[in-house]
Amino acid sequence: MPTIFFYGPELDDEKKKELISSFTKTASRLTGIDKSAFTVYLRASSPDNVGVGGELLKERLEREKR
């Protein structure tokens, strides 16, 4: 069973559905594996729990807003 993991921001239900559908269709097309075989996991990660370039994403985003 092919599995796709996506770690990113919290999304509303419509965007989750669209993302899952898009990932599944694209992976199926590129691999030739039927869509029904794919499992997609969406994991929400808040900016205060993510590090980018050695710093908290939350701090980086705040700095870029200025």
SVG drawing of the C-alpha trace seen along z (x, -y; Angstrom):
<svg xmlns="http://www.w3.org/2000/svg" viewBox="-15 -46 36 48">
<polyline fill="none" stroke="black" stroke-width="0.4" points="0.0,0.0 1.7,-3.2 1.6,-5.9 2.0,-9.7 2.8,-11.9 2.3,-15.7 3.4,-17.8 2.2,-21.4 -0.1,-24.1 -3.6,-23.4 -6.1,-23.4 -9.9,-23.6 -11.8,-20.4 -12.2,-21.6 -8.5,-22.2 -7.7,-18.8 -10.0,-17.0 -8.5,-18.8 -4.9,-18.1 -5.6,-14.4 -7.3,-14.1 -4.5,-15.9 -1.7,-13.9 -3.6,-10.6 -4.3,-11.4 -0.8,-12.6 0.9,-9.6 -1.4,-7.2 -0.7,-8.7 3.1,-8.8 3.4,-5.3 0.7,-3.4 -0.7,-2.2 -4.5,-2.4 -5.8,-5.3 -7.5,-3.0 -4.2,-1.7 -2.9,-5.0 -3.2,-6.2 -2.6,-9.9 -1.8,-11.2 -2.0,-15.0 -0.2,-16.1 -0.7,-19.7 2.4,-21.4 2.2,-24.8 5.0,-27.3 6.1,-27.1 6.9,-23.4 8.9,-23.7 12.5,-24.7 13.8,-26.1 17.4,-27.2 18.2,-26.6 15.4,-28.8 11.8,-28.5 9.5,-29.0 7.3,-31.2 10.1,-33.6 11.2,-33.6 7.6,-34.4 7.3,-37.2 10.6,-38.7 9.5,-38.6 6.3,-40.5 8.3,-43.5"/>
</svg>
